[in-house]
Amino acid sequence: MLNARMMIAKTLMAGTLVLIAAAANAQCRSFAKNKCVPELAPYKFNESFNAAQLAPGEEAEVNLTFYSGQEYRVMVCTHPILGEVNWKLVDLNNKIVFESLADSPKHVFDLKAANTVQMKAVVWVPGTGTSDMVHVGCVAVLVGFKE
């Protein structure tokens, strides 16, 4: 009887965590769509949604492909609760193509791809998250292109 109750409690807890994660992802998607996508103008959003919920001290990576001859804008958009974040674009050899640091932030980077190339956007939230109150916020990496 006790094992059955424990199993039900664990199942309910796991279900609750999944629902919370899904709700957070939906909120992040809504934030990116409503606040960030309009800021890509005059570039057209490529419809590839790359976002994560991050806290101070956490990092996320996104693989991106840029096609030959196309003009692009890469934008990192963050929820205000996080403040400014650090981000960079690196090539396949981990050579830094662009970098924005929180103390001198740049939210966009424009480029024209001479050849089709893959890069990685790396975003990290400054801080260690050592306080009792951990602030988690949405960080979106968006790519737009000129038509």
N, CA, C and O atoms as a GROMACS GRO file, in nm:
protein
  588
    1MET      N    1   0.082  -0.120   0.000
    1MET     CA    2   0.000   0.000   0.000
    1MET      C    3   0.087   0.126   0.000
    1MET      O    4   0.060   0.220  -0.074
    2LEU      N    5   0.191   0.127   0.085
    2LEU     CA    6   0.279   0.242   0.092
    2LEU      C    7   0.356   0.260  -0.038
    2LEU      O    8   0.376   0.372  -0.084
    3ASN      N    9   0.401   0.149  -0.099
    3ASN     CA   10   0.473   0.157  -0.227
    3ASN      C   11   0.384   0.213  -0.338
    3ASN      O   12   0.431   0.290  -0.422
    4ALA      N   13   0.258   0.175  -0.338
    4ALA     CA   14   0.164   0.225  -0.439
    4ALA      C   15   0.146   0.375  -0.424
    4ALA      O   16   0.142   0.447  -0.523
    5ARG      N   17   0.135   0.424  -0.300
    5ARG     CA   18   0.119   0.567  -0.276
    5ARG      C   19   0.245   0.643  -0.319
    5ARG      O   20   0.236   0.750  -0.379
    6MET      N   21   0.361   0.586  -0.288
    6MET     CA   22   0.486   0.651  -0.328
    6MET      C   23   0.497   0.659  -0.480
    6MET      O   24   0.542   0.759  -0.535
    7MET      N   25   0.456   0.550  -0.547
    7MET     CA   26   0.463   0.548  -0.692
    7MET      C   27   0.367   0.650  -0.752
    7MET      O   28   0.402   0.718  -0.848
    8ILE      N   29   0.248   0.662  -0.697
    8ILE     CA   30   0.151   0.760  -0.746
    8ILE      C   31   0.205   0.902  -0.722
    8ILE      O   32   0.195   0.987  -0.810
    9ALA      N   33   0.262   0.925  -0.603
    9ALA     CA   34   0.316   1.057  -0.572
    9ALA      C   35   0.430   1.093  -0.667
    9ALA      O   36   0.437   1.206  -0.716
   10LYS      N   37   0.519   0.997  -0.695
   10LYS     CA   38   0.631   1.023  -0.787
   10LYS      C   39   0.581   1.049  -0.928
   10LYS      O   40   0.635   1.135  -0.997
   11THR      N   41   0.479   0.976  -0.971
   11THR     CA   42   0.422   0.995  -1.104
   11THR      C   43   0.358   1.133  -1.116
   11THR      O   44   0.376   1.201  -1.217
   12LEU      N   45   0.285   1.174  -1.013
   12LEU     CA   46   0.223   1.307  -1.014
   12LEU      C   47   0.330   1.416  -1.015
   12LEU      O   48   0.315   1.517  -1.084
   13MET      N   49   0.436   1.397  -0.939
   13MET     CA   50   0.545   1.495  -0.935
   13MET      C   51   0.612   1.506  -1.071
   13MET      O   52   0.639   1.617  -1.118
   14ALA      N   53   0.638   1.394  -1.136
   14ALA     CA   54   0.701   1.395  -1.268
   14ALA      C   55   0.609   1.463  -1.370
   14ALA      O   56   0.656   1.541  -1.453
   15GLY      N   57   0.481   1.433  -1.364
   15GLY     CA   58   0.384   1.495  -1.455
   15GLY      C   59   0.378   1.645  -1.436
   15GLY      O   60   0.369   1.720  -1.534
   16THR      N   61   0.383   1.690  -1.311
   16THR     CA   62   0.381   1.832  -1.281
   16THR      C   63   0.504   1.902  -1.338
   16THR      O   64   0.494   2.010  -1.395
   17LEU      N   65   0.621   1.840  -1.322
   17LEU     CA   66   0.744   1.898  -1.375
   17LEU      C   67   0.740   1.909  -1.527
   17LEU      O   68   0.786   2.009  -1.583
   18VAL      N   69   0.685   1.809  -1.594
   18VAL     CA   70   0.673   1.813  -1.739
   18VAL      C   71   0.580   1.927  -1.781
   18VAL      O   72   0.610   1.998  -1.877
   19LEU      N   73   0.469   1.943  -1.712
   19LEU     CA   74   0.376   2.052  -1.744
   19LEU      C   75   0.438   2.189  -1.721
   19LEU      O   76   0.418   2.281  -1.800
   20ILE      N   77   0.514   2.204  -1.614
   20ILE     CA   78   0.581   2.330  -1.586
   20ILE      C   79   0.682   2.362  -1.696
   20ILE      O   80   0.690   2.475  -1.743
   21ALA      N   81   0.760   2.262  -1.737
   21ALA     CA   82   0.858   2.282  -1.844
   21ALA      C   83   0.789   2.321  -1.975
   21ALA      O   84   0.837   2.409  -2.046
   22ALA      N   85   0.678   2.255  -2.006
   22ALA     CA   86   0.604   2.286  -2.129
   22ALA      C   87   0.549   2.429  -2.124
   22ALA      O   88   0.553   2.501  -2.224
   23ALA      N   89   0.497   2.469  -2.008
   23ALA     CA   90   0.444   2.604  -1.993
   23ALA      C   91   0.556   2.708  -2.008
   23ALA      O   92   0.535   2.812  -2.070
   24ALA      N   93   0.673   2.681  -1.950
   24ALA     CA   94   0.786   2.772  -1.961
   24ALA      C   95   0.831   2.785  -2.106
   24ALA      O   96   0.862   2.895  -2.151
   25ASN      N   97   0.833   2.674  -2.179
   25ASN     CA   98   0.872   2.678  -2.320
   25ASN      C   99   0.771   2.759  -2.401
   25ASN      O  100   0.810   2.835  -2.490
   26ALA      N  101   0.643   2.742  -2.372
   26ALA     CA  102   0.540   2.818  -2.442
   26ALA      C  103   0.554   2.967  -2.414
   26ALA      O  104   0.539   3.049  -2.504
   27GLN      N  105   0.582   3.003  -2.288
   27GLN     CA  106   0.600   3.144  -2.254
   27GLN      C  107   0.724   3.200  -2.325
   27GLN      O  108   0.722   3.314  -2.372
   28CYS      N  109   0.830   3.121  -2.332
   28CYS     CA  110   0.952   3.165  -2.398
   28CYS      C  111   0.925   3.186  -2.547
   28CYS      O  112   0.970   3.286  -2.605
   29ARG      N  113   0.853   3.095  -2.608
   29ARG     CA  114   0.819   3.106  -2.750
   29ARG      C  115   0.735   3.233  -2.775
   29ARG      O  116   0.759   3.306  -2.871
   30SER      N  117   0.639   3.258  -2.687
   30SER     CA  118   0.554   3.375  -2.700
   30SER      C  119   0.635   3.503  -2.684
   30SER      O  120   0.617   3.599  -2.759
   31PHE      N  121   0.725   3.505  -2.586
   31PHE     CA  122   0.813   3.620  -2.564
   31PHE      C  123   0.896   3.647  -2.690
   31PHE      O  124   0.902   3.761  -2.737
   32ALA      N  125   0.958   3.544  -2.745
   32ALA     CA  126   1.043   3.560  -2.863
   32ALA      C  127   0.962   3.609  -2.984
   32ALA      O  128   1.006   3.696  -3.058
   33LYS      N  129   0.844   3.551  -3.002
   33LYS     CA  130   0.761   3.588  -3.116
   33LYS      C  131   0.713   3.732  -3.107
   33LYS      O  132   0.716   3.806  -3.206
   34ASN      N  133   0.670   3.773  -2.988
   34ASN     CA  134   0.610   3.906  -2.973
   34ASN      C  135   0.712   4.018  -2.955
   34ASN      O  136   0.692   4.128  -3.006
   35LYS      N  137   0.820   3.992  -2.884
   35LYS     CA  138   0.916   4.098  -2.856
   35LYS      C  139   1.036   4.096  -2.951
   35LYS      O  140   1.081   4.201  -2.997
   36CYS      N  141   1.087   3.978  -2.980
   36CYS     CA  142   1.215   3.969  -3.050
   36CYS      C  143   1.201   3.971  -3.203
   36CYS      O  144   1.276   4.042  -3.270
   37VAL      N  145   1.110   3.894  -3.258
   37VAL     CA  146   1.098   3.884  -3.403
   37VAL      C  147   1.080   4.020  -3.470
   37VAL      O  148   1.143   4.045  -3.573
   38PRO      N  149   0.996   4.110  -3.416
   38PRO     CA  150   0.983   4.242  -3.481
   38PRO      C  151   1.114   4.320  -3.487
   38PRO      O  152   1.132   4.403  -3.576
   39GLU      N  153   1.206   4.294  -3.394
   39GLU     CA  154   1.334   4.366  -3.391
   39GLU      C  155   1.430   4.317  -3.500
   39GLU      O  156   1.536   4.378  -3.518
   40LEU      N  157   1.397   4.210  -3.571
   40LEU     CA  158   1.482   4.161  -3.680
   40LEU      C  159   1.470   4.248  -3.805
   40LEU      O  160   1.558   4.244  -3.892
   41ALA      N  161   1.364   4.326  -3.815
   41ALA     CA  162   1.339   4.407  -3.935
   41ALA      C  163   1.462   4.490  -3.968
   41ALA      O  164   1.527   4.544  -3.879
   42PRO      N  165   1.493   4.503  -4.096
   42PRO     CA  166   1.419   4.464  -4.216
   42PRO      C  167   1.445   4.320  -4.262
   42PRO      O  168   1.404   4.283  -4.371
   43TYR      N  169   1.511   4.241  -4.180
   43TYR     CA  170   1.536   4.102  -4.215
   43TYR      C  171   1.412   4.019  -4.185
   43TYR      O  172   1.335   4.050  -4.094
   44LYS      N  173   1.393   3.913  -4.262
   44LYS     CA  174   1.278   3.824  -4.246
   44LYS      C  175   1.318   3.706  -4.156
   44LYS      O  176   1.420   3.642  -4.179
   45PHE      N  177   1.237   3.680  -4.055
   45PHE     CA  178   1.263   3.569  -3.962
   45PHE      C  179   1.261   3.437  -4.037
   45PHE      O  180   1.171   3.412  -4.117
   46ASN      N  181   1.361   3.352  -4.013
   46ASN     CA  182   1.370   3.225  -4.086
   46ASN      C  183   1.281   3.116  -4.026
   46ASN      O  184   1.286   3.001  -4.072
   47GLU      N  185   1.201   3.150  -3.926
   47GLU     CA  186   1.105   3.059  -3.863
   47GLU      C  187   1.170   2.948  -3.781
   47GLU      O  188   1.101   2.856  -3.737
   48SER      N  189   1.299   2.955  -3.760
   48SER     CA  190   1.368   2.856  -3.677
   48SER      C  191   1.376   2.912  -3.536
   48SER      O  192   1.447   3.009  -3.510
   49PHE      N  193   1.302   2.849  -3.445
   49PHE     CA  194   1.294   2.897  -3.307
   49PHE      C  195   1.398   2.828  -3.222
   49PHE      O  196   1.393   2.707  -3.203
   50ASN      N  197   1.493   2.906  -3.170
   50ASN     CA  198   1.598   2.853  -3.083
   50ASN      C  199   1.596   2.933  -2.954
   50ASN      O  200   1.638   3.049  -2.952
   51ALA      N  201   1.548   2.874  -2.847
   51ALA     CA  202   1.542   2.946  -2.720
   51ALA      C  203   1.556   2.848  -2.605
   51ALA      O  204   1.531   2.728  -2.618
   52ALA      N  205   1.596   2.904  -2.491
   52ALA     CA  206   1.612   2.822  -2.370
   52ALA      C  207   1.585   2.909  -2.249
   52ALA      O  208   1.600   3.031  -2.253
   53GLN      N  209   1.545   2.845  -2.142
   53GLN     CA  210   1.530   2.911  -2.013
   53GLN      C  211   1.665   2.897  -1.943
   53GLN      O  212   1.710   2.786  -1.917
   54LEU      N  213   1.730   3.010  -1.914
   54LEU     CA  214   1.862   3.007  -1.851
   54LEU      C  215   1.863   3.086  -1.722
   54LEU      O  216   1.784   3.178  -1.703
   55ALA      N  217   1.953   3.047  -1.633
   55ALA     CA  218   1.976   3.117  -1.506
   55ALA      C  219   2.121   3.162  -1.504
   55ALA      O  220   2.201   3.115  -1.584
   56PRO      N  221   2.158   3.253  -1.413
   56PRO     CA  222   2.298   3.296  -1.404
   56PRO      C  223   2.392   3.177  -1.391
   56PRO      O  224   2.370   3.085  -1.312
   57GLY      N  225   2.500   3.182  -1.472
   57GLY     CA  226   2.599   3.075  -1.471
   57GLY      C  227   2.572   2.966  -1.573
   57GLY      O  228   2.655   2.878  -1.591
   58GLU      N  229   2.456   2.970  -1.640
   58GLU     CA  230   2.423   2.866  -1.737
   58GLU      C  231   2.458   2.910  -1.879
   58GLU      O  232   2.471   3.029  -1.907
   59GLU      N  233   2.472   2.811  -1.968
   59GLU     CA  234   2.513   2.833  -2.107
   59GLU      C  235   2.428   2.748  -2.199
   59GLU      O  236   2.381   2.641  -2.161
   60ALA      N  237   2.408   2.796  -2.322
   60ALA     CA  238   2.338   2.720  -2.425
   60ALA      C  239   2.410   2.740  -2.558
   60ALA      O  240   2.472   2.844  -2.582
   61GLU      N  241   2.400   2.639  -2.645
   61GLU     CA  242   2.460   2.645  -2.778
   61GLU      C  243   2.355   2.612  -2.883
   61GLU      O  244   2.266   2.530  -2.861
   62VAL      N  245   2.367   2.678  -2.999
   62VAL     CA  246   2.277   2.653  -3.111
   62VAL      C  247   2.361   2.644  -3.238
   62VAL      O  248   2.443   2.731  -3.265
   63ASN      N  249   2.341   2.538  -3.314
   63ASN     CA  250   2.409   2.523  -3.444
   63ASN      C  251   2.328   2.595  -3.551
   63ASN      O  252   2.206   2.580  -3.559
   64LEU      N  253   2.396   2.674  -3.633
   64LEU     CA  254   2.333   2.753  -3.737
   64LEU      C  255   2.402   2.729  -3.870
   64LEU      O  256   2.523   2.706  -3.875
   65THR      N  257   2.326   2.734  -3.978
   65THR     CA  258   2.381   2.722  -4.113
   65THR      C  259   2.350   2.849  -4.190
   65THR      O  260   2.236   2.895  -4.193
   66PHE      N  261   2.453   2.904  -4.253
   66PHE     CA  262   2.438   3.024  -4.335
   66PHE      C  263   2.473   2.985  -4.479
   66PHE      O  264   2.579   2.926  -4.504
   67TYR      N  265   2.384   3.019  -4.573
   67TYR     CA  266   2.400   2.976  -4.712
   67TYR      C  267   2.469   3.083  -4.797
   67TYR      O  268   2.448   3.203  -4.777
   68SER      N  269   2.549   3.037  -4.890
   68SER     CA  270   2.629   3.121  -4.978
   68SER      C  271   2.547   3.232  -5.043
   68SER      O  272   2.438   3.209  -5.095
   69GLY      N  273   2.602   3.354  -5.039
   69GLY     CA  274   2.541   3.468  -5.107
   69GLY      C  275   2.426   3.533  -5.033
   69GLY      O  276   2.374   3.634  -5.079
   70GLN      N  277   2.385   3.480  -4.921
   70GLN     CA  278   2.270   3.532  -4.848
   70GLN      C  279   2.315   3.628  -4.736
   70GLN      O  280   2.418   3.605  -4.673
   71GLU      N  281   2.239   3.734  -4.714
   71GLU     CA  282   2.267   3.828  -4.604
   71GLU      C  283   2.183   3.790  -4.483
   71GLU      O  284   2.064   3.761  -4.496
   72TYR      N  285   2.246   3.789  -4.365
   72TYR     CA  286   2.180   3.744  -4.242
   72TYR      C  287   2.195   3.843  -4.130
   72TYR      O  288   2.288   3.924  -4.127
   73ARG      N  289   2.102   3.837  -4.037
   73ARG     CA  290   2.112   3.905  -3.908
   73ARG      C  291   2.090   3.798  -3.800
   73ARG      O  292   1.989   3.728  -3.800
   74VAL      N  293   2.187   3.788  -3.710
   74VAL     CA  294   2.175   3.699  -3.594
   74VAL      C  295   2.146   3.790  -3.475
   74VAL      O  296   2.215   3.890  -3.454
   75MET      N  297   2.044   3.754  -3.399
   75MET     CA  298   2.006   3.835  -3.285
   75MET      C  299   1.989   3.748  -3.161
   75MET      O  300   1.930   3.640  -3.168
   76VAL      N  301   2.040   3.796  -3.050
   76VAL     CA  302   2.016   3.731  -2.921
   76VAL      C  303   1.927   3.826  -2.842
   76VAL      O  304   1.960   3.942  -2.819
   77CYS      N  305   1.814   3.773  -2.802
   77CYS     CA  306   1.712   3.850  -2.733
   77CYS      C  307   1.687   3.785  -2.597
   77CYS      O  308   1.663   3.664  -2.590
   78THR      N  309   1.694   3.863  -2.490
   78THR     CA  310   1.680   3.805  -2.356
   78THR      C  311   1.568   3.872  -2.279
   78THR      O  312   1.535   3.989  -2.300
   79HIS      N  313   1.510   3.795  -2.189
   79HIS     CA  314   1.409   3.849  -2.099
   79HIS      C  315   1.478   3.948  -2.005
   79HIS      O  316   1.588   3.922  -1.959
   80PRO      N  317   1.414   4.062  -1.977
   80PRO     CA  318   1.476   4.165  -1.894
   80PRO      C  319   1.522   4.117  -1.755
   80PRO      O  320   1.613   4.176  -1.698
   81ILE      N  321   1.461   4.014  -1.701
   81ILE     CA  322   1.499   3.966  -1.568
   81ILE      C  323   1.644   3.920  -1.563
   81ILE      O  324   1.707   3.921  -1.456
   82LEU      N  325   1.699   3.877  -1.679
   82LEU     CA  326   1.837   3.830  -1.685
   82LEU      C  327   1.939   3.941  -1.702
   82LEU      O  328   2.057   3.923  -1.673
   83GLY      N  329   1.894   4.056  -1.749
   83GLY     CA  330   1.989   4.162  -1.783
   83GLY      C  331   2.060   4.126  -1.912
   83GLY      O  332   2.007   4.050  -1.994
   84GLU      N  333   2.179   4.179  -1.931
   84GLU     CA  334   2.256   4.151  -2.052
   84GLU      C  335   2.327   4.017  -2.040
   84GLU      O  336   2.368   3.977  -1.931
   85VAL      N  337   2.340   3.949  -2.153
   85VAL     CA  338   2.410   3.820  -2.156
   85VAL      C  339   2.532   3.830  -2.246
   85VAL      O  340   2.547   3.926  -2.322
   86ASN      N  341   2.618   3.731  -2.238
   86ASN     CA  342   2.734   3.719  -2.327
   86ASN      C  343   2.696   3.623  -2.438
   86ASN      O  344   2.626   3.524  -2.415
   87TRP      N  345   2.743   3.651  -2.559
   87TRP     CA  346   2.722   3.556  -2.666
   87TRP      C  347   2.829   3.573  -2.773
   87TRP      O  348   2.890   3.679  -2.788
   88LYS      N  349   2.849   3.464  -2.846
   88LYS     CA  350   2.947   3.468  -2.954
   88LYS      C  351   2.905   3.372  -3.064
   88LYS      O  352   2.832   3.276  -3.042
   89LEU      N  353   2.956   3.402  -3.184
   89LEU     CA  354   2.943   3.310  -3.298
   89LEU      C  355   3.082   3.255  -3.324
   89LEU      O  356   3.179   3.330  -3.334
   90VAL      N  357   3.091   3.122  -3.335
   90VAL     CA  358   3.218   3.058  -3.363
   90VAL      C  359   3.204   2.968  -3.485
   90VAL      O  360   3.097   2.912  -3.509
   91ASP      N  361   3.313   2.955  -3.561
   91ASP     CA  362   3.310   2.865  -3.676
   91ASP      C  363   3.339   2.722  -3.632
   91ASP      O  364   3.350   2.695  -3.512
   92LEU      N  365   3.350   2.632  -3.727
   92LEU     CA  366   3.371   2.490  -3.693
   92LEU      C  367   3.505   2.464  -3.624
   92LEU      O  368   3.523   2.361  -3.560
   93ASN      N  369   3.599   2.558  -3.638
   93ASN     CA  370   3.729   2.545  -3.572
   93ASN      C  371   3.732   2.618  -3.437
   93ASN      O  372   3.839   2.636  -3.378
   94ASN      N  373   3.615   2.660  -3.390
   94ASN     CA  374   3.600   2.737  -3.266
   94ASN      C  375   3.668   2.874  -3.272
   94ASN      O  376   3.700   2.932  -3.168
   95LYS      N  377   3.690   2.926  -3.393
   95LYS     CA  378   3.742   3.061  -3.408
   95LYS      C  379   3.626   3.158  -3.390
   95LYS      O  380   3.520   3.141  -3.451
   96ILE      N  381   3.645   3.259  -3.307
   96ILE     CA  382   3.540   3.356  -3.280
   96ILE      C  383   3.521   3.446  -3.401
   96ILE      O  384   3.614   3.514  -3.445
   97VAL      N  385   3.399   3.447  -3.455
   97VAL     CA  386   3.362   3.532  -3.567
   97VAL      C  387   3.305   3.664  -3.515
   97VAL      O  388   3.327   3.770  -3.574
   98PHE      N  389   3.232   3.656  -3.404
   98PHE     CA  390   3.170   3.772  -3.341
   98PHE      C  391   3.152   3.743  -3.193
   98PHE      O  392   3.127   3.629  -3.154
   99GLU      N  393   3.167   3.848  -3.110
   99GLU     CA  394   3.145   3.830  -2.966
   99GLU      C  395   3.082   3.955  -2.907
   99GLU      O  396   3.121   4.067  -2.940
  100SER      N  397   2.986   3.935  -2.820
  100SER     CA  398   2.921   4.043  -2.747
  100SER      C  399   2.928   4.010  -2.599
  100SER      O  400   2.884   3.903  -2.556
  101LEU      N  401   2.983   4.101  -2.521
  101LEU     CA  402   2.993   4.079  -2.378
  101LEU      C  403   2.895   4.170  -2.306
  101LEU      O  404   2.862   4.278  -2.354
  102ALA      N  405   2.848   4.125  -2.189
  102ALA     CA  406   2.743   4.194  -2.115
  102ALA      C  407   2.780   4.339  -2.081
  102ALA      O  408   2.692   4.424  -2.072
  103ASP      N  409   2.909   4.367  -2.061
  103ASP     CA  410   2.947   4.504  -2.026
  103ASP      C  411   2.957   4.596  -2.148
  103ASP      O  412   2.974   4.717  -2.132
  104SER      N  413   2.946   4.541  -2.267
  104SER     CA  414   2.941   4.619  -2.391
  104SER      C  415   2.854   4.542  -2.491
  104SER      O  416   2.903   4.492  -2.592
  105PRO      N  417   2.723   4.534  -2.462
  105PRO     CA  418   2.635   4.444  -2.538
  105PRO      C  419   2.604   4.490  -2.680
  105PRO      O  420   2.587   4.609  -2.707
  106LYS      N  421   2.597   4.393  -2.768
  106LYS     CA  422   2.550   4.412  -2.904
  106LYS      C  423   2.448   4.301  -2.927
  106LYS      O  424   2.482   4.182  -2.918
  107HIS      N  425   2.325   4.338  -2.956
  107HIS     CA  426   2.219   4.238  -2.969
  107HIS      C  427   2.211   4.173  -3.106
  107HIS      O  428   2.153   4.066  -3.121
  108VAL      N  429   2.270   4.237  -3.207
  108VAL     CA  430   2.264   4.182  -3.342
  108VAL      C  431   2.402   4.179  -3.406
  108VAL      O  432   2.492   4.256  -3.371
  109PHE      N  433   2.414   4.087  -3.501
  109PHE     CA  434   2.534   4.079  -3.584
  109PHE      C  435   2.488   4.049  -3.726
  109PHE      O  436   2.417   3.952  -3.749
  110ASP      N  437   2.527   4.133  -3.820
  110ASP     CA  438   2.491   4.115  -3.960
  110ASP      C  439   2.609   4.055  -4.035
  110ASP      O  440   2.724   4.092  -4.012
  111LEU      N  441   2.580   3.962  -4.125
  111LEU     CA  442   2.685   3.900  -4.206
  111LEU      C  443   2.632   3.859  -4.342
  111LEU      O  444   2.513   3.835  -4.360
  112LYS      N  445   2.723   3.852  -4.436
  112LYS     CA  446   2.691   3.798  -4.568
  112LYS      C  447   2.782   3.677  -4.589
  112LYS      O  448   2.904   3.688  -4.583
  113ALA      N  449   2.721   3.563  -4.612
  113ALA     CA  450   2.797   3.439  -4.626
  113ALA      C  451   2.856   3.430  -4.766
  113ALA      O  452   2.784   3.428  -4.866
  114ALA      N  453   2.990   3.425  -4.774
  114ALA     CA  454   3.057   3.408  -4.902
  114ALA      C  455   3.041   3.265  -4.950
  114ALA      O  456   3.028   3.240  -5.070
  115ASN      N  457   3.042   3.171  -4.857
  115ASN     CA  458   3.022   3.029  -4.885
  115ASN      C  459   2.921   2.976  -4.784
  115ASN      O  460   2.898   3.039  -4.680
  116THR      N  461   2.862   2.864  -4.814
  116THR     CA  462   2.775   2.800  -4.715
  116THR      C  463   2.863   2.755  -4.599
  116THR      O  464   2.962   2.685  -4.618
  117VAL      N  465   2.824   2.795  -4.479
  117VAL     CA  466   2.907   2.769  -4.362
  117VAL      C  467   2.819   2.738  -4.241
  117VAL      O  468   2.709   2.791  -4.226
  118GLN      N  469   2.871   2.651  -4.156
  118GLN     CA  470   2.804   2.623  -4.029
  118GLN      C  471   2.878   2.695  -3.918
  118GLN      O  472   3.001   2.700  -3.916
  119MET      N  473   2.800   2.751  -3.827
  119MET     CA  474   2.856   2.818  -3.710
  119MET      C  475   2.776   2.777  -3.588
  119MET      O  476   2.670   2.715  -3.598
  120LYS      N  477   2.829   2.812  -3.475
  120LYS     CA  478   2.763   2.782  -3.349
  120LYS      C  479   2.748   2.913  -3.272
  120LYS      O  480   2.844   2.988  -3.256
  121ALA      N  481   2.625   2.939  -3.225
  121ALA     CA  482   2.602   3.053  -3.136
  121ALA      C  483   2.609   2.998  -2.993
  121ALA      O  484   2.540   2.902  -2.959
  122VAL      N  485   2.691   3.061  -2.911
  122VAL     CA  486   2.706   3.021  -2.772
  122VAL      C  487   2.661   3.139  -2.686
  122VAL      O  488   2.712   3.250  -2.701
  123VAL      N  489   2.566   3.114  -2.598
  123VAL     CA  490   2.511   3.218  -2.511
  123VAL      C  491   2.531   3.176  -2.367
  123VAL      O  492   2.503   3.061  -2.331
  124TRP      N  493   2.580   3.268  -2.283
  124TRP     CA  494   2.593   3.236  -2.141
  124TRP      C  495   2.553   3.356  -2.058
  124TRP      O  496   2.579   3.471  -2.093
  125VAL      N  497   2.488   3.326  -1.945
  125VAL     CA  498   2.439   3.430  -1.855
  125VAL      C  499   2.545   3.454  -1.749
  125VAL      O  500   2.583   3.361  -1.678
  126PRO      N  501   2.593   3.578  -1.736
  126PRO     CA  502   2.695   3.606  -1.635
  126PRO      C  503   2.642   3.580  -1.495
  126PRO      O  504   2.522   3.586  -1.469
  127GLY      N  505   2.733   3.551  -1.406
  127GLY     CA  506   2.696   3.529  -1.266
  127GLY      C  507   2.708   3.384  -1.229
  127GLY      O  508   2.727   3.297  -1.314
  128THR      N  509   2.697   3.360  -1.100
  128THR     CA  510   2.713   3.224  -1.049
  128THR      C  511   2.585   3.165  -0.996
  128THR      O  512   2.578   3.045  -0.971
  129GLY      N  513   2.483   3.247  -0.979
  129GLY     CA  514   2.357   3.195  -0.928
  129GLY      C  515   2.368   3.151  -0.783
  129GLY      O  516   2.302   3.055  -0.743
  130THR      N  517   2.450   3.220  -0.703
  130THR     CA  518   2.471   3.178  -0.565
  130THR      C  519   2.370   3.236  -0.467
  130THR      O  520   2.368   3.197  -0.350
  131SER      N  521   2.286   3.329  -0.512
  131SER     CA  522   2.188   3.386  -0.419
  131SER      C  523   2.074   3.287  -0.396
  131SER      O  524   2.058   3.189  -0.469
  132ASP      N  525   1.995   3.316  -0.294
  132ASP     CA  526   1.881   3.231  -0.263
  132ASP      C  527   1.773   3.242  -0.370
  132ASP      O  528   1.697   3.147  -0.392
  133MET      N  529   1.766   3.357  -0.435
  133MET     CA  530   1.664   3.381  -0.536
  133MET      C  531   1.727   3.366  -0.674
  133MET      O  532   1.804   3.452  -0.716
  134VAL      N  533   1.695   3.259  -0.745
  134VAL     CA  534   1.750   3.235  -0.877
  134VAL      C  535   1.652   3.288  -0.981
  134VAL      O  536   1.535   3.251  -0.982
  135HIS      N  537   1.702   3.377  -1.068
  135HIS     CA  538   1.619   3.432  -1.174
  135HIS      C  539   1.644   3.353  -1.302
  135HIS      O  540   1.757   3.344  -1.350
  136VAL      N  541   1.538   3.296  -1.355
  136VAL     CA  542   1.545   3.221  -1.480
  136VAL      C  543   1.468   3.301  -1.584
  136VAL      O  544   1.358   3.350  -1.558
  137GLY      N  545   1.527   3.312  -1.702
  137GLY     CA  546   1.461   3.388  -1.808
  137GLY      C  547   1.488   3.329  -1.945
  137GLY      O  548   1.578   3.247  -1.963
  138CYS      N  549   1.409   3.373  -2.038
  138CYS     CA  550   1.417   3.324  -2.176
  138CYS      C  551   1.531   3.393  -2.250
  138CYS      O  552   1.548   3.515  -2.242
  139VAL      N  553   1.609   3.313  -2.321
  139VAL     CA  554   1.712   3.363  -2.411
  139VAL      C  555   1.684   3.303  -2.548
  139VAL      O  556   1.683   3.181  -2.564
  140ALA      N  557   1.661   3.389  -2.648
  140ALA     CA  558   1.630   3.343  -2.782
  140ALA      C  559   1.741   3.383  -2.878
  140ALA      O  560   1.791   3.496  -2.874
  141VAL      N  561   1.779   3.289  -2.965
  141VAL     CA  562   1.874   3.316  -3.073
  141VAL      C  563   1.793   3.309  -3.202
  141VAL      O  564   1.744   3.202  -3.240
  142LEU      N  565   1.780   3.422  -3.269
  142LEU     CA  566   1.698   3.429  -3.390
  142LEU      C  567   1.786   3.465  -3.510
  142LEU      O  568   1.884   3.538  -3.498
  143VAL      N  569   1.747   3.414  -3.625
  143VAL     CA  570   1.818   3.443  -3.749
  143VAL      C  571   1.718   3.497  -3.851
  143VAL      O  572   1.612   3.440  -3.874
  144GLY      N  573   1.756   3.610  -3.910
  144GLY     CA  574   1.677   3.667  -4.018
  144GLY      C  575   1.760   3.676  -4.144
  144GLY      O  576   1.883   3.674  -4.138
  145PHE      N  577   1.694   3.685  -4.258
  145PHE     CA  578   1.764   3.694  -4.386
  145PHE      C  579   1.698   3.801  -4.472
  145PHE      O  580   1.580   3.831  -4.454
  146LYS      N  581   1.774   3.857  -4.565
  146LYS     CA  582   1.719   3.955  -4.658
  146LYS      C  583   1.666   3.882  -4.778
  146LYS      O  584   1.727   3.788  -4.830
  147GLU      N  585   1.550   3.926  -4.823
  147GLU     CA  586   1.489   3.864  -4.942
  147GLU      C  587   1.538   3.931  -5.068
  147GLU      O  588   1.498   3.893  -5.178
   0.00000   0.00000   0.00000
